[in-house]
Amino acid sequence: MNSLSPIIVLIVINLLFVIVPLFTNDVGVTAEPKVYEYKFHLSKIELAPDGFKKLVSAVNGQYPGPPIQVCKGDRVIVHVENCLGEPTSMHWHGIFQYNTPWYDGVVGQTQHVIPDKCTFTYDFKVDHQSGSYWYHSHHRGQYMDGVLGPLIVYDDDDFDKKTYGYDEDMIVLITDWYHDHSANLFKWYMSPESKGAEPVPDNALINGKNNYNCDWAPKGSECVCDSELAKFVFKKDCKYRMRIINTSGLSSFTFSIDDHDMKVIEVEGAKTKPYKIKQLSLSVAQRYSVIVDANQPCSNYWMRIKFQKSYHHHKLAMDNKAIISYEGASHEYPTSSPCTDKVEKYLEFYLKPLVPCVPPKCDKLLVFDVEFKKDSKGITRSYVNGSSYIADEEYPTLKKVYDGVHEFSRCENIYQLHKKGEVIDVVFINKDYREHPFHLHGHSFWILGWGKDDGKFESWYKKLNTFDPIQRDTSTLPEYGWIWLRFTADNPGIWGCHCHIEWHLGAGLLVQFLELPKDLKEMEAPKSWWDLFPK
């Protein structure tokens, strides 16, 4: 009997592991909360998103993984079956995990790994949240190999559509892309040979697609030129909400659509007053919703993502494209020209919340110096206040709390927050020449200010916006600069705050907030969570 072809196998996988909502009402118009149940089969398969064939860590046989689309207040159940041949986990980026901190999915902090050939079920509610999120592995740099996808939470009763006046939703995942496996790249990066220089991507993708110059491919590799580009179809005079999610491991991008303006209406779950732009800057893990009006002549136009950093002496296309095609337009490639307007790099400081909210006054100030330097082995590591984070994968922080541990090693970078409702100000001061997008788990934060590090700390305080700042969960620390963040300690759990550049995270650029440990210890983790630990 002949074996099944790879194409048939992929079809079978997708049929077996299709998203299965337990209730069939349309997502986007909510009456009562629903339960949505998903099966995610993680496996390695050969794919060629840009024409270059490589082994991809796929979700349900595809890259990017299938979207999770639910409404505020819904319950989400995801059965993650690990067939990757290596340990994994799954993090729900931007979801607060109120009352379910053990499902945040961070190896070494909130859970043990999911071993190969094992299934673990995540079960959480998306209370008090709506917006654009994503899911990804949180085990070493694994998501750069493909374990990721969008997670969209719609508001009640189409509130956003009624408020902002758009017709349809579109998801736009942008990312850098490596042709080598992340484990190989990490091995090189965490060696004296790299001298702290991050591995350079080979390409960029939009919704998992791009083409690649196969003349640049190593000898012996499989590569097809002129691979398919992502395509978005516009209906004339419709308004589109484009949810743009940067799922990169390293790269910031500038996003634009030729001849089309955009209006920002959401940043990482926070609704904003509409703000008109022509180009949008996105650091790693950042998300924005923009409204694009299909008001141009019926034709084809380039959507562009441009690397913000130049990589000299590397074969990399800086300007990467997808196609916006109006209904009825020809099948020819666009001939439109790029926008030349200035990019507003730190856009969050110009955005205003749709409903103004004055943040509470600070109760506690934490100041973190960020730097990179060589350790005793000549390996460049990242440090926060002189300490480089090292994950304890076999004994995660949450289990230590349940075991009654009160003293932690310095390299765990744990800061305890004991008072419920305490307002925490966090100031990161960057001694490094690179930007660092910092993401906080379990919360969104108010971004009160930023600037260059001139050493005049007291003058920074006077510049803070404490009247109407925007909230988000990922903000960029400028090179040789500072950012000032504020959040309320009201969510018991272990919440990482880290640079989302995967190389820097792997080198130790993370702190943990052990929030309300007394309340946390009284919360009962499910048996399935305990079962992940070796007996």
C-alpha positions as CSV (number, residue, x, y, z in Angstrom):
1,M,0.0,0.0,0.0
2,N,1.4,3.4,-1.0
3,S,2.0,5.9,1.8
4,L,-0.1,9.0,2.0
5,S,1.2,12.0,0.2
6,P,2.4,15.0,2.3
7,I,-0.5,17.1,0.9
8,I,-3.1,14.5,2.0
9,V,-1.5,14.2,5.4
10,L,-1.8,18.0,5.9
11,I,-5.4,18.0,4.9
12,V,-6.2,15.2,7.4
13,I,-4.3,17.1,10.1
14,N,-6.3,20.2,9.5
15,L,-9.6,18.3,9.5
16,L,-8.8,16.6,12.7
17,F,-7.6,19.6,14.5
18,V,-9.9,22.3,13.2
19,I,-11.1,25.0,15.6
20,V,-14.3,23.7,17.2
21,P,-16.5,26.3,18.9
22,L,-18.9,24.5,21.3
23,F,-21.5,27.1,20.4
24,T,-22.1,28.1,16.9
25,N,-23.3,31.7,17.2
26,D,-21.3,34.1,15.1
27,V,-18.3,35.6,16.8
28,G,-18.5,39.4,17.1
29,V,-22.1,39.8,18.3
30,T,-22.2,38.7,21.9
31,A,-25.2,37.9,24.1
32,E,-24.1,35.4,26.8
33,P,-20.5,34.3,27.2
34,K,-19.6,31.2,25.2
35,V,-17.1,28.4,25.4
36,Y,-14.7,27.9,22.5
37,E,-12.6,24.8,22.4
38,Y,-9.6,24.3,20.2
39,K,-7.2,21.5,19.4
40,F,-3.6,22.5,18.6
41,H,-1.4,19.8,17.2
42,L,2.2,20.9,17.2
43,S,4.5,19.2,14.7
44,K,7.5,19.8,12.5
45,I,6.8,19.8,8.8
46,E,8.6,21.0,5.7
47,L,7.2,24.3,4.5
48,A,8.4,27.1,2.2
49,P,6.7,30.4,3.3
50,D,9.0,32.4,1.1
51,G,10.0,29.7,-1.4
52,F,12.9,28.5,0.8
53,K,12.1,25.1,2.2
54,K,12.8,24.5,5.9
55,L,11.5,22.5,8.8
56,V,8.8,24.6,10.4
57,S,7.3,24.0,13.9
58,A,3.6,24.2,12.8
59,V,0.3,24.5,14.5
60,N,-2.3,22.1,12.9
61,G,0.0,21.7,10.0
62,Q,0.1,25.3,9.0
63,Y,2.1,28.5,9.5
64,P,1.0,30.9,10.9
65,G,-1.2,28.9,13.2
66,P,-5.0,29.2,13.0
67,P,-6.7,32.2,14.5
68,I,-8.5,32.2,17.9
69,Q,-11.5,34.5,17.6
70,V,-13.7,35.0,20.6
71,C,-15.6,37.7,22.4
72,K,-15.0,39.5,25.7
73,G,-16.1,37.3,28.6
74,D,-15.8,34.0,26.7
75,R,-14.1,30.9,27.9
76,V,-11.2,29.6,25.9
77,I,-10.1,25.9,26.1
78,V,-7.0,24.9,24.1
79,H,-5.7,21.3,24.0
80,V,-2.0,21.6,23.0
81,E,-0.7,18.2,21.7
82,N,3.1,18.4,21.5
83,C,4.6,16.3,18.7
84,L,7.5,18.6,18.0
85,G,10.2,16.2,19.3
86,E,11.1,18.8,21.9
87,P,9.5,20.4,25.0
88,T,7.2,23.4,24.5
89,S,4.6,25.7,26.1
90,M,2.0,28.2,24.9
91,H,1.6,31.8,26.1
92,W,-1.4,33.9,25.4
93,H,0.2,37.2,24.7
94,G,-1.6,40.2,26.3
95,I,-4.3,38.1,28.1
96,F,-4.2,38.9,31.8
97,Q,-5.1,35.4,33.1
98,Y,-7.1,36.7,36.1
99,N,-7.6,33.8,38.5
100,T,-5.7,31.4,36.1
101,P,-2.0,32.5,36.5
102,W,-0.9,28.9,35.9
103,Y,-2.1,29.1,32.3
104,D,0.2,32.0,31.3
105,G,2.4,29.5,29.6
106,V,5.9,30.6,30.6
107,V,8.4,27.9,31.2
108,G,10.5,28.4,34.3
109,Q,8.0,30.9,35.7
110,T,4.4,29.7,35.5
111,Q,4.7,26.1,34.4
112,H,6.9,23.1,33.6
113,V,7.4,22.3,30.0
114,I,4.9,20.2,28.0
115,P,7.0,17.2,27.2
116,D,7.1,15.7,23.7
117,K,4.2,13.3,23.0
118,C,2.1,14.9,25.7
119,T,-1.0,17.0,25.7
120,F,-1.7,19.9,28.1
121,T,-5.0,21.8,28.2
122,Y,-5.1,25.6,28.8
123,D,-8.5,26.8,30.1
124,F,-9.0,30.5,30.8
125,K,-11.5,33.4,30.4
126,V,-11.0,36.7,28.6
127,D,-12.8,38.9,31.1
128,H,-12.7,42.7,30.8
129,Q,-10.5,42.6,27.6
130,S,-11.0,43.0,23.9
131,G,-8.5,43.8,21.2
132,S,-5.7,42.3,19.2
133,Y,-3.5,39.6,20.8
134,W,-1.5,36.6,19.8
135,Y,-0.4,33.2,21.1
136,H,3.1,31.8,20.9
137,S,5.4,29.3,22.5
138,H,7.3,30.7,25.5
139,H,10.1,28.1,25.5
140,R,13.4,29.5,24.5
141,G,13.2,30.9,21.0
142,Q,10.8,28.3,19.7
143,Y,8.1,30.7,18.3
144,M,10.6,31.9,15.7
145,D,10.3,28.4,14.2
146,G,6.6,28.8,13.7
147,V,4.6,28.1,16.9
148,L,2.4,31.2,16.9
149,G,-0.9,32.7,15.6
150,P,-3.4,35.5,16.2
151,L,-5.8,35.8,19.1
152,I,-8.6,38.2,18.5
153,V,-11.1,39.2,21.2
154,Y,-14.1,41.1,20.0
155,D,-16.0,43.6,22.1
156,D,-19.6,43.3,23.1
157,D,-22.4,43.9,20.6
158,D,-20.0,45.2,17.9
159,F,-19.2,48.2,20.0
160,D,-16.0,48.9,18.0
161,K,-17.7,48.8,14.6
162,K,-20.4,51.1,15.8
163,T,-18.0,53.5,17.4
164,Y,-15.4,53.7,14.7
165,G,-17.5,53.0,11.6
166,Y,-15.7,50.3,9.8
167,D,-17.1,47.4,7.7
168,E,-14.7,44.4,8.0
169,D,-11.8,43.0,10.0
170,M,-8.5,41.9,8.6
171,I,-5.6,40.3,10.4
172,V,-2.1,41.2,9.3
173,L,0.7,39.2,10.9
174,I,4.2,40.6,10.2
175,T,7.5,39.0,11.1
176,D,11.1,38.5,10.4
177,W,12.0,35.0,9.2
178,Y,15.0,32.8,9.7
179,H,15.9,29.9,7.5
180,D,17.9,28.2,10.2
181,H,16.5,26.6,13.3
182,S,16.3,28.8,16.4
183,A,18.2,26.3,18.6
184,N,21.2,26.4,16.2
185,L,21.1,30.2,16.1
186,F,20.9,30.4,19.9
187,K,23.8,28.1,20.3
188,W,25.9,30.5,18.2
189,Y,24.5,33.7,19.8
190,M,25.2,32.4,23.4
191,S,28.9,31.8,22.6
192,P,31.9,34.1,22.6
193,E,32.0,33.9,18.8
194,S,28.9,36.1,18.4
195,K,30.3,38.9,20.5
196,G,26.7,39.7,21.4
197,A,25.6,40.4,17.8
198,E,22.1,39.0,17.1
199,P,21.5,36.5,14.3
200,V,20.3,38.5,11.2
201,P,17.0,37.4,9.7
202,D,16.9,36.0,6.2
203,N,13.6,37.6,5.2
204,A,10.3,39.1,6.3
205,L,6.8,37.7,6.0
206,I,3.3,39.1,5.8
207,N,0.7,36.5,6.9
208,G,3.3,33.8,6.4
209,K,4.2,34.7,2.8
210,N,6.9,36.5,0.8
211,N,9.3,35.7,-2.0
212,Y,13.1,35.2,-1.7
213,N,16.0,35.7,-4.0
214,C,17.1,32.1,-4.4
215,D,20.5,33.2,-5.6
216,W,21.2,34.0,-2.0
217,A,20.3,30.5,-0.8
218,P,23.1,28.1,0.3
219,K,24.1,25.4,-2.1
220,G,22.1,22.2,-1.6
221,S,19.0,24.0,-0.3
222,E,15.6,23.8,-1.9
223,C,14.3,27.2,-3.1
224,V,11.7,28.4,-5.5
225,C,11.8,32.0,-6.7
226,D,8.7,34.2,-7.1
227,S,6.8,32.6,-4.3
228,E,3.3,33.8,-3.7
229,L,2.7,37.1,-1.9
230,A,0.0,37.7,0.7
231,K,-3.1,39.4,-0.9
232,F,-5.8,41.5,0.7
233,V,-9.0,42.2,-1.3
234,F,-10.7,45.6,-0.9
235,K,-14.2,46.5,-1.9
236,K,-14.4,50.0,-3.2
237,D,-15.5,52.6,-0.5
238,C,-15.5,50.0,2.3
239,K,-13.6,50.7,5.5
240,Y,-11.3,48.0,6.9
241,R,-10.0,47.5,10.4
242,M,-6.5,46.0,9.9
243,R,-5.1,44.3,13.1
244,I,-1.4,44.5,12.6
245,I,0.7,42.2,14.9
246,N,4.5,42.1,14.9
247,T,5.4,38.5,15.7
248,S,9.1,38.9,15.0
249,G,12.0,37.6,17.1
250,L,14.2,40.6,16.5
251,S,13.0,43.2,14.1
252,S,11.0,46.4,14.2
253,F,9.1,47.3,11.1
254,T,7.5,50.4,9.4
255,F,4.1,49.4,8.0
256,S,2.4,51.4,5.2
257,I,0.0,51.0,2.3
258,D,0.8,53.0,-0.8
259,D,-1.6,55.9,-1.5
260,H,-3.7,55.1,1.6
261,D,-3.9,56.9,5.0
262,M,-4.6,55.0,8.2
263,K,-6.3,55.9,11.4
264,V,-5.1,54.2,14.6
265,I,-8.0,53.1,16.8
266,E,-6.5,50.5,19.1
267,V,-3.2,49.7,20.7
268,E,-3.0,46.3,22.4
269,G,-6.5,46.2,23.7
270,A,-6.7,50.0,24.5
271,K,-9.2,51.9,22.4
272,T,-7.9,55.2,21.2
273,K,-9.2,58.4,19.7
274,P,-8.7,58.1,16.0
275,Y,-5.2,59.3,15.0
276,K,-4.3,59.8,11.4
277,I,-1.0,58.5,10.1
278,K,0.6,57.4,6.8
279,Q,3.3,55.0,8.3
280,L,3.2,52.9,11.4
281,S,6.2,51.8,13.5
282,L,5.9,48.5,15.3
283,S,8.5,47.0,17.6
284,V,8.6,43.3,18.4
285,A,5.3,42.0,19.9
286,Q,3.4,45.3,19.4
287,R,0.0,45.4,17.9
288,Y,-2.2,48.2,16.5
289,S,-5.6,48.4,14.8
290,V,-5.8,50.9,12.0
291,I,-8.8,51.8,9.8
292,V,-8.0,52.0,6.1
293,D,-10.6,53.5,3.8
294,A,-10.8,51.9,0.3
295,N,-11.3,55.2,-1.4
296,Q,-8.7,55.1,-4.1
297,P,-9.1,54.3,-7.8
298,C,-9.8,50.6,-8.5
299,S,-6.3,49.1,-8.9
300,N,-3.6,47.2,-7.0
301,Y,-1.4,48.8,-4.3
302,W,1.6,47.6,-2.3
303,M,1.4,47.0,1.4
304,R,4.9,47.4,2.7
305,I,6.9,46.4,5.8
306,K,10.3,47.9,6.0
307,F,13.1,46.7,8.3
308,Q,14.0,49.7,10.5
309,K,17.5,48.5,11.1
310,S,20.0,48.1,8.2
311,Y,22.1,44.9,8.2
312,H,25.2,45.7,6.3
313,H,27.0,42.9,4.5
314,H,23.9,40.7,4.8
315,K,21.7,39.5,1.9
316,L,18.3,40.8,3.0
317,A,15.6,42.7,1.2
318,M,14.8,45.7,3.3
319,D,11.4,46.5,1.7
320,N,8.9,43.6,1.8
321,K,5.5,43.5,0.3
322,A,2.0,42.2,0.1
323,I,-0.8,43.2,-2.4
324,I,-3.9,45.3,-1.8
325,S,-6.2,44.4,-4.7
326,Y,-9.5,46.2,-5.3
327,E,-12.3,44.1,-6.6
328,G,-12.3,44.2,-10.3
329,A,-8.6,45.3,-10.6
330,S,-6.2,43.5,-13.0
331,H,-4.0,40.7,-12.0
332,E,-0.9,42.7,-12.6
333,Y,1.6,43.5,-9.8
334,P,1.1,47.0,-8.3
335,T,3.1,49.9,-9.7
336,S,2.4,52.3,-6.7
337,S,5.1,54.3,-5.0
338,P,6.0,54.2,-1.3
339,C,5.1,56.9,1.2
340,T,7.9,59.3,2.1
341,D,6.4,61.0,5.1
342,K,8.2,60.9,8.5
343,V,7.5,58.0,10.7
344,E,6.3,58.8,14.3
345,K,8.6,56.4,16.1
346,Y,7.1,56.6,19.6
347,L,3.4,56.8,18.5
348,E,2.0,55.8,21.9
349,F,2.9,59.2,23.4
350,Y,0.7,61.0,20.8
351,L,-2.3,58.6,21.2
352,K,-5.1,59.4,23.6
353,P,-7.5,56.9,25.1
354,L,-11.1,56.9,23.7
355,V,-12.3,57.3,27.3
356,P,-9.9,59.4,29.3
357,C,-8.6,57.7,32.5
358,V,-6.4,59.5,35.0
359,P,-4.0,56.9,36.4
360,P,-3.8,56.5,40.2
361,K,-0.9,58.0,42.1
362,C,2.3,56.0,42.5
363,D,2.9,54.1,45.8
364,K,6.1,52.3,44.9
365,L,9.0,53.1,42.5
366,L,11.2,50.5,40.9
367,V,14.2,51.6,38.8
368,F,15.9,49.1,36.5
369,D,19.2,49.7,34.7
370,V,19.6,47.7,31.5
371,E,23.0,46.8,30.2
372,F,24.9,44.1,28.2
373,K,28.4,42.9,29.1
374,K,30.5,39.8,28.9
375,D,30.4,37.2,31.7
376,S,33.3,35.2,33.0
377,K,33.2,32.9,30.0
378,G,33.3,35.7,27.5
379,I,29.6,35.3,26.6
380,T,27.7,38.6,26.2
381,R,24.7,38.6,28.5
382,S,22.0,41.1,29.4
383,Y,21.6,42.4,32.9
384,V,19.0,44.2,35.0
385,N,20.4,46.0,38.0
386,G,23.5,43.9,37.6
387,S,21.7,40.5,37.5
388,S,21.2,38.3,34.4
389,Y,18.0,36.2,34.5
390,I,18.5,32.4,34.2
391,A,15.3,30.3,33.9
392,D,14.9,27.4,36.3
393,E,12.9,25.2,33.9
394,E,12.7,22.2,36.3
395,Y,11.4,24.3,39.2
396,P,9.3,27.2,38.0
397,T,8.7,30.2,40.3
398,L,5.0,29.4,40.7
399,K,5.7,25.9,42.1
400,K,8.3,27.4,44.5
401,V,5.5,29.7,45.8
402,Y,3.2,26.7,46.3
403,D,6.1,24.9,48.0
404,G,6.5,27.7,50.5
405,V,9.8,29.1,49.2
406,H,10.4,32.6,50.4
407,E,14.1,33.2,49.4
408,F,15.0,33.2,45.7
409,S,18.4,33.3,44.0
410,R,19.6,36.6,42.6
411,C,19.6,35.3,39.0
412,E,15.8,34.8,39.1
413,N,15.4,38.6,39.2
414,I,12.3,38.3,41.4
415,Y,10.6,41.4,42.9
416,Q,7.8,40.8,45.3
417,L,4.7,43.0,45.4
418,H,2.7,42.2,48.6
419,K,0.1,45.0,48.9
420,K,-3.1,44.6,46.9
421,G,-4.0,47.7,44.9
422,E,-0.5,49.2,45.3
423,V,0.4,51.4,42.3
424,I,3.8,50.5,40.9
425,D,6.0,52.8,38.8
426,V,8.7,51.0,36.8
427,V,11.5,53.0,35.2
428,F,13.8,51.3,32.8
429,I,17.1,53.1,32.0
430,N,18.9,51.8,29.0
431,K,22.7,51.8,29.1
432,D,22.7,50.0,25.7
433,Y,22.9,51.3,22.2
434,R,19.9,49.3,21.0
435,E,16.2,49.7,21.6
436,H,14.4,47.1,23.7
437,P,10.6,46.4,23.5
438,F,9.5,45.5,27.0
439,H,6.4,43.4,27.5
440,L,4.6,42.9,30.9
441,H,2.6,39.8,31.5
442,G,-0.6,39.9,33.5
443,H,-1.2,43.6,33.0
444,S,-1.3,46.5,30.7
445,F,0.5,49.6,31.9
446,W,0.2,53.4,31.5
447,I,3.1,54.8,29.6
448,L,3.9,58.1,31.4
449,G,7.0,59.2,29.6
450,W,10.2,58.5,27.8
451,G,13.4,60.3,26.7
452,K,17.1,60.2,26.5
453,D,19.2,59.4,29.6
454,D,20.7,62.7,30.6
455,G,21.1,61.6,34.2
456,K,18.6,64.2,35.4
457,F,16.1,61.8,37.0
458,E,14.1,64.4,38.8
459,S,13.5,66.4,35.6
460,W,12.0,63.2,34.0
461,Y,9.3,63.1,36.7
462,K,8.2,66.6,35.8
463,K,7.7,65.6,32.2
464,L,5.4,62.7,32.9
465,N,1.9,62.6,31.4
466,T,-0.3,61.6,34.4
467,F,-3.5,63.1,32.9
468,D,-4.4,61.0,29.9
469,P,-1.7,58.4,29.0
470,I,-2.4,55.4,26.8
471,Q,-2.3,51.9,28.2
472,R,-0.6,48.9,26.4
473,D,1.5,45.8,27.3
474,T,4.6,46.3,25.1
475,S,6.6,49.6,25.0
476,T,9.9,50.4,23.5
477,L,12.9,51.5,25.6
478,P,14.9,53.9,23.5
479,E,18.6,53.4,23.0
480,Y,20.5,55.2,25.8
481,G,17.1,56.3,27.0
482,W,14.4,55.7,29.6
483,I,10.7,54.8,29.8
484,W,8.4,55.3,32.8
485,L,5.5,52.8,33.2
486,R,2.8,52.4,35.8
487,F,0.5,49.5,36.7
488,T,-1.7,48.4,39.7
489,A,-0.8,45.3,41.6
490,D,-4.2,43.6,41.6
491,N,-3.6,40.3,39.8
492,P,-2.0,37.5,41.9
493,G,0.6,35.7,39.8
494,I,4.1,35.4,38.5
495,W,4.4,38.1,35.8
496,G,7.5,38.4,33.7
497,C,8.5,41.8,32.4
498,H,11.1,41.3,29.6
499,C,12.6,42.4,26.4
500,H,10.6,40.7,23.6
501,I,13.6,40.4,21.3
502,E,14.1,36.7,21.7
503,W,17.9,36.8,21.6
504,H,18.0,39.4,24.5
505,L,15.4,37.5,26.5
506,G,17.5,34.3,26.1
507,A,20.5,36.3,27.3
508,G,18.8,37.2,30.5
509,L,16.8,40.5,30.0
510,L,13.9,39.8,32.3
511,V,12.5,40.5,35.7
512,Q,9.7,38.6,37.5
513,F,7.0,40.3,39.6
514,L,5.8,37.9,42.3
515,E,2.5,39.7,42.8
516,L,0.4,39.2,46.0
517,P,2.1,35.9,47.0
518,K,-0.2,35.3,49.9
519,D,-3.3,35.4,47.7
520,L,-1.5,33.5,45.0
521,K,-0.7,30.6,47.4
522,E,-4.3,30.3,48.3
523,M,-5.4,29.8,44.7
524,E,-5.6,26.2,43.7
525,A,-3.8,25.2,40.5
526,P,-5.5,22.3,38.6
527,K,-4.3,18.7,38.8
528,S,-3.2,18.8,35.1
529,W,-0.8,21.6,35.9
530,W,0.8,19.5,38.7
531,D,0.9,16.5,36.5
532,L,3.5,18.2,34.2
533,F,6.1,17.8,36.8
534,P,8.2,14.6,36.9
535,K,7.2,12.2,39.6
